[in-house]
Amino acid sequence: MPLIGTKSGVVGLVGSEDAESVLLLLDAANSEFVAANPLGLHEDEKERGERLLLALKGDYPTRDLALPGTRGAAMLKRKHDIERFRQTFARMDD
């Protein structure tokens, strides 16, 4: 599923099951792209990915977006785990 940055010009592809995990970032105007690697990105890919992801987040300020294999993805997973724990605990409390 594409996320098209109208202001930034960056296109991101996210999975239909996980709409926050960015699988590919593409800036056609500057011929730059970063493909997600679950094992981690090289330093130059990480810098480019952070820059392109930040630009895309400017177009989607209410969405949590992260590249798999990065610190941002780990923090996003932790956030989701905490939310699930709270929901489970609230259900048990009823």
Backbone torsions as a table, in degrees:
resi	resn	phi	psi	omega
1	MET	NA	125.2	-177.7
2	PRO	-84.6	145.5	167.9
3	LEU	-113.9	115.8	-174.3
4	ILE	-104.6	116.9	179.1
5	GLY	-82.6	104.3	-177.5
6	THR	-70.2	-34.4	178.7
7	LYS	-85.0	-42.2	-173.7
8	SER	-83.8	-25.7	-175.9
9	GLY	78.9	4.8	-179.8
10	VAL	-93.4	136.6	176.2
11	VAL	-110.7	133.8	176.1
12	GLY	-121.0	142.0	174.5
13	LEU	-107.1	128.5	177.1
14	VAL	-121.9	155.2	178.4
15	GLY	-75.6	153.5	-179.7
16	SER	-70.0	-27.1	-179.5
17	GLU	-86.0	-29.3	179.9
18	ASP	-130.2	90.4	-173.3
19	ALA	-77.2	5.4	178.0
20	GLU	-109.8	-12.6	-179.2
21	SER	-91.8	109.4	-174.9
22	VAL	-85.0	117.4	-176.0
23	LEU	-86.7	-27.2	-178.2
24	LEU	-153.5	136.7	173.4
25	LEU	-118.4	134.3	-177.1
26	LEU	-137.5	126.5	172.9
27	ASP	-118.1	92.7	-174.5
28	ALA	-65.6	-30.5	-178.4
29	ALA	-62.8	-33.5	-178.7
30	ASN	-110.7	9.8	-179.7
31	SER	52.2	46.5	178.7
32	GLU	-119.9	141.5	173.0
33	PHE	-149.4	157.0	176.1
34	VAL	-138.4	122.3	176.3
35	ALA	-100.4	135.6	-179.1
36	ALA	-63.9	142.0	176.1
37	ASN	-130.8	112.5	-176.7
38	PRO	-61.0	-18.4	178.6
39	LEU	-88.8	-6.3	179.0
40	GLY	117.9	158.8	-178.6
41	LEU	-105.8	153.7	172.6
42	HIS	-69.3	162.7	-176.4
43	GLU	-55.7	-46.2	-178.8
44	ASP	-66.5	-36.8	176.7
45	GLU	-67.3	-38.0	-179.1
46	LYS	-63.5	-45.9	179.6
47	GLU	-63.5	-46.1	179.6
48	ARG	-64.3	-42.9	179.6
49	GLY	-61.9	-42.8	179.1
50	GLU	-63.2	-41.6	-179.5
51	ARG	-65.9	-46.4	-179.8
52	LEU	-68.0	-38.6	179.4
53	LEU	-66.2	-39.8	177.7
54	LEU	-62.1	-41.0	178.2
55	ALA	-64.4	-42.3	179.6
56	LEU	-67.8	-36.8	177.8
57	LYS	-62.7	-28.5	176.0
58	GLY	-62.0	-31.2	177.1
59	ASP	-83.0	-21.1	-178.8
60	TYR	-130.3	68.1	-173.5
61	PRO	-66.5	-20.7	-177.6
62	THR	-92.0	-1.9	-177.8
63	ARG	-104.3	141.0	172.5
64	ASP	-89.3	114.4	-179.2
65	LEU	-120.4	140.7	179.4
66	ALA	-152.3	150.2	173.8
67	LEU	-88.1	129.8	177.2
68	PRO	-56.4	145.7	178.5
69	GLY	83.6	9.6	179.3
70	THR	-116.7	168.6	177.9
71	ARG	-61.3	-37.3	178.5
72	GLY	-59.2	-39.0	178.6
73	ALA	-67.3	-38.8	178.3
74	ALA	-65.4	-41.5	179.0
75	MET	-66.8	-37.8	178.4
76	LEU	-65.7	-41.4	177.6
77	LYS	-62.7	-42.6	178.6
78	ARG	-61.5	-42.1	179.0
79	LYS	-60.7	-44.1	179.4
80	HIS	-66.2	-39.2	177.7
81	ASP	-61.7	-42.1	178.8
82	ILE	-64.8	-41.6	178.9
83	GLU	-63.0	-43.3	178.7
84	ARG	-63.6	-41.2	178.0
85	PHE	-60.2	-45.9	-179.8
86	ARG	-62.5	-42.0	179.2
87	GLN	-64.6	-42.7	178.8
88	THR	-63.2	-45.0	-179.7
89	PHE	-62.8	-40.1	179.4
90	ALA	-65.0	-39.8	178.2
91	ARG	-65.2	-39.1	-179.8
92	MET	-68.3	-27.7	-177.9
93	ASP	-76.0	-23.4	-178.3
94	ASP	-70.6	NA	NA
